[in-house]
Amino acid sequence: MDTEYDRVDVRGVVGFVLVAYLPAWLLTLPMWLTGQGLSWAWSPVVLVAMMFMPAVATFVTNRWISPRRRMLRETGITNRGGIAAWWRYALLGWFAPPLVMMLALVVGYALGVYQADWGDFSGLSDRLRFSPTDQQGMQASTALPLLAVQTFLLGWLNVISAFGEEWGWRGYLTRALLPLGQPGAFLVTGVLWGLWHAPLLVLGYNYPTAPVVVAFIMMICFCTLTGTLLGWLRLASRSVWPAVIGHGFLNASATLPMVFSAADQPVPNVSVGLLGWSGWIVLVLLILVLIALHKLPVPNPVPREPGLTKGRLSRPRT
């Protein structure tokens, strides 16, 4: 295998998982202790703080648990060639998530699980509490340019918190699991990423209408599919930054199902958008396209470099 790892660094991976999970789960305790769950006033702050725990885990793991000579290079912060080597993948991370979300909505609409109002945006008007007059409807239409600005420009604010997760899940973990093969690395990373959300899922996060067991299964499926595409960005570019950008704009696209929905119609995440099963059809097709184009698995994702070895500080091989 074209990787400096001959086997999975179990000590490093286990240490990473513990540091990524335990502080993040402890942060959710006030939601439980107050009895307010996700409606607790400080829950948005908690959610953002949680997103940085995988990054903390990456630093702790590479600094103390399983030290590495070139932590920044190995975890994708730096790379040979700099931004010139990965800017095209960054553009994909910027523009693809909103477009993929729109494709998911079209699929949901075609399958009858998403009730859309593509022309009048009555769902947006309803949720913004506009009156149903033509004049007020125009106000809803006028909101679309603002939505584009929010999605494609202000979405960069989401990139800040997305870094916290991506430096962990894709920067460190996916790469550390490459001895399992790329499919295995994507699968295990997706499962661990999905289960990391466990305390929130029990509180109704993302799938409030689904039974807890179903919510767990759906979150794992979502994380595995999106994680495969983000993992491809990470390995193909040999940098974590395209995956960071992709994650940020994936989060920025989360409001699109509400924007294009019909008035007085529910938007269940179980079946609508990329969180829902209808959106997974689009994600699976994208993965199959990458495979058909021989872009996935990524050829030689981690080239050997002097001084980079199994997970301990060591001398270059001679």
URPEPE-V165649 format. One record per residue. N is the residue number from 1. PHI is phi in degrees with one decimal (NA if undefined). Layout:
# URPEPE-V165649
[[N,PHI] [N,PHI]]
This chain:
# URPEPE-V165649
[[1,NA] [2,-79.0] [3,-149.6] [4,-72.2] [5,-91.7] [6,-87.3] [7,-154.3] [8,-66.1] [9,-77.1] [10,-60.0] [11,-59.0] [12,-65.3] [13,-65.5] [14,-63.6] [15,-61.1] [16,-60.4] [17,-60.8] [18,-63.1] [19,-71.8] [20,-72.3] [21,-81.9] [22,-61.1] [23,-61.8] [24,-63.5] [25,-67.8] [26,-64.6] [27,-62.5] [28,-83.4] [29,-54.8] [30,-58.2] [31,-62.4] [32,-78.5] [33,-68.0] [34,-78.6] [35,75.8] [36,-96.5] [37,58.3] [38,-70.5] [39,-84.3] [40,-57.9] [41,-58.5] [42,-94.3] [43,-61.4] [44,-60.2] [45,-65.9] [46,-61.9] [47,-61.7] [48,-67.6] [49,-61.0] [50,-59.3] [51,-63.9] [52,-88.7] [53,-65.9] [54,-61.0] [55,-66.7] [56,-59.2] [57,-62.9] [58,-62.4] [59,-65.1] [60,-61.9] [61,-63.6] [62,-78.6] [63,-92.3] [64,-125.8] [65,-74.4] [66,-140.8] [67,-59.3] [68,-128.5] [69,-70.6] [70,-126.5] [71,-58.6] [72,-64.8] [73,-69.6] [74,-67.1] [75,-96.0] [76,86.7] [77,-69.9] [78,-117.3] [79,-161.1] [80,-64.9] [81,93.7] [82,62.4] [83,-64.7] [84,-62.2] [85,-85.2] [86,-132.9] [87,-64.4] [88,-65.8] [89,-68.8] [90,-64.6] [91,-62.5] [92,-60.9] [93,-63.5] [94,-77.7] [95,-96.1] [96,-67.4] [97,-56.5] [98,-62.1] [99,-68.1] [100,-66.3] [101,-61.6] [102,-62.9] [103,-61.4] [104,-62.5] [105,-66.9] [106,-63.5] [107,-63.3] [108,-60.6] [109,-65.5] [110,-65.3] [111,-86.7] [112,83.2] [113,-98.9] [114,-127.4] [115,-93.0] [116,-107.5] [117,-129.5] [118,-70.2] [119,-97.0] [120,-98.9] [121,54.4] [122,-64.6] [123,-65.1] [124,-63.8] [125,-59.8] [126,-63.3] [127,-74.4] [128,-88.4] [129,62.5] [130,-76.7] [131,-77.6] [132,-81.4] [133,-76.0] [134,-60.2] [135,-62.2] [136,-69.9] [137,-61.1] [138,-61.9] [139,-63.7] [140,-65.0] [141,-65.1] [142,-64.3] [143,-70.4] [144,-64.1] [145,-59.1] [146,-65.3] [147,-64.0] [148,-62.8] [149,-62.7] [150,-62.9] [151,-74.1] [152,-93.2] [153,-113.3] [154,-67.4] [155,-58.3] [156,-62.2] [157,-63.8] [158,-68.0] [159,-64.8] [160,-61.7] [161,-73.3] [162,-63.0] [163,-57.3] [164,-57.0] [165,-79.8] [166,-70.1] [167,-63.3] [168,-83.2] [169,-67.4] [170,-95.3] [171,-62.1] [172,-101.3] [173,-66.2] [174,-56.6] [175,-66.6] [176,-65.5] [177,-94.1] [178,-58.9] [179,-58.0] [180,-78.0] [181,90.5] [182,-62.5] [183,-59.1] [184,-65.9] [185,-63.8] [186,-65.6] [187,-66.0] [188,-65.2] [189,-60.5] [190,-62.7] [191,-64.7] [192,-66.2] [193,-64.8] [194,-64.7] [195,-67.8] [196,-57.8] [197,-82.2] [198,-49.8] [199,-60.4] [200,-75.8] [201,-63.1] [202,-63.4] [203,-83.8] [204,102.2] [205,-64.5] [206,68.9] [207,-129.6] [208,-65.8] [209,-94.1] [210,-95.7] [211,-58.1] [212,-57.6] [213,-61.5] [214,-63.6] [215,-60.4] [216,-62.5] [217,-62.0] [218,-68.5] [219,-66.3] [220,-65.2] [221,-62.5] [222,-60.8] [223,-66.2] [224,-69.2] [225,-69.1] [226,-67.7] [227,-64.8] [228,-64.3] [229,-69.7] [230,-66.7] [231,-64.1] [232,-62.4] [233,-57.8] [234,-66.2] [235,-76.6] [236,-66.1] [237,-87.9] [238,57.3] [239,-146.0] [240,-82.8] [241,-65.9] [242,-60.1] [243,-68.0] [244,-60.0] [245,-64.0] [246,-60.4] [247,-64.4] [248,-61.3] [249,-82.3] [250,-63.9] [251,-65.7] [252,-66.6] [253,-85.1] [254,-64.1] [255,-84.5] [256,-61.5] [257,-58.6] [258,-69.6] [259,-61.5] [260,-97.3] [261,-77.3] [262,-77.4] [263,-62.3] [264,62.0] [265,-114.5] [266,-69.6] [267,-123.3] [268,-75.0] [269,-64.1] [270,-60.7] [271,-121.0] [272,-119.2] [273,75.4] [274,-71.5] [275,-71.8] [276,-97.0] [277,-64.1] [278,-67.1] [279,-72.5] [280,-63.9] [281,-58.1] [282,-65.4] [283,-62.9] [284,-62.6] [285,-62.2] [286,-63.2] [287,-63.4] [288,-64.4] [289,-63.2] [290,-61.3] [291,-66.0] [292,-63.3] [293,-86.2] [294,61.3] [295,-92.7] [296,-139.7] [297,-61.3] [298,-74.1] [299,-65.4] [300,45.3] [301,-68.2] [302,-133.1] [303,-65.6] [304,-68.6] [305,-136.2] [306,-57.8] [307,89.5] [308,-106.2] [309,-135.9] [310,-62.8] [311,139.6] [312,-120.4] [313,-62.9] [314,-153.3] [315,-84.6] [316,-59.2] [317,-72.5] [318,-124.0]]
